[in-house]
Amino acid sequence: MEERGVTQYALIKKYHVSPAQITRLKRNESVSTHTVEMFCRILNCQAGDLMTYIPDEDAPNEQETQSVPS
């Protein structure tokens, strides 16, 4: 946001973003696709500029969940 010259204050006052949405992003909590789209529109960026996919280490990957042919 800093690179784009958009402050948290502007997000709240000018773009009507709720403080709760900002907090969720700061805490790396889940947000809706609508929220991601809204931030992309405001900041003129792509979703990948806002987030990075980090696999859950505890979740089995696709290869582990596929059955082995007999």
C-alpha positions in Angstrom: 0.0 0.0 0.0 2.8 2.3 0.8 4.2 1.9 -2.7 0.9 3.0 -4.1 0.5 5.9 -1.8 -2.6 4.5 -0.1 -2.8 4.8 3.7 -5.0 2.7 6.0 -6.8 5.9 6.8 -7.6 6.4 3.1 -8.8 2.8 2.8 -11.2 3.4 5.6 -12.4 6.9 4.8 -12.1 7.2 1.0 -12.7 3.6 0.0 -15.0 2.5 2.9 -12.9 -0.6 3.7 -13.8 -1.9 7.1 -11.0 -1.8 9.7 -11.8 -5.5 10.3 -10.8 -6.4 6.7 -7.5 -4.6 7.1 -6.9 -6.4 10.4 -7.6 -9.8 8.8 -5.1 -9.1 6.1 -2.4 -7.9 8.5 -2.9 -11.1 10.6 -2.8 -13.3 7.5 -6.3 -14.5 8.2 -8.7 -15.7 5.5 -10.5 -13.1 3.5 -13.2 -13.4 0.8 -12.5 -13.1 -2.9 -14.6 -10.0 -2.9 -12.1 -8.4 -0.4 -9.2 -9.4 -2.6 -10.9 -8.0 -5.7 -11.6 -4.8 -3.8 -8.0 -4.3 -2.8 -6.8 -5.1 -6.3 -9.1 -2.5 -7.7 -8.1 0.2 -5.1 -4.3 -0.6 -5.4 -4.4 -1.3 -9.2 -2.6 -4.6 -8.8 -3.0 -8.3 -9.2 -4.0 -10.8 -6.5 -0.5 -12.2 -6.6 0.8 -8.8 -5.5 -1.3 -9.1 -2.3 -0.7 -12.7 -1.3 1.5 -15.8 -1.7 0.3 -19.4 -1.5 2.0 -21.3 1.3 1.0 -25.0 1.5 -0.1 -26.3 4.8 2.6 -28.6 6.0 0.2 -30.9 7.8 -2.2 -31.4 4.9 -1.5 -34.4 2.6 -0.6 -33.4 -0.9 -2.4 -34.7 -4.0 0.0 -37.5 -4.7 -0.3 -38.8 -1.1 -4.1 -39.0 -1.4 -4.3 -40.8 -4.7 -4.7 -44.6 -4.5 -1.9 -46.8 -5.8 -2.9 -49.0 -8.8 -2.9 -52.7 -8.1 
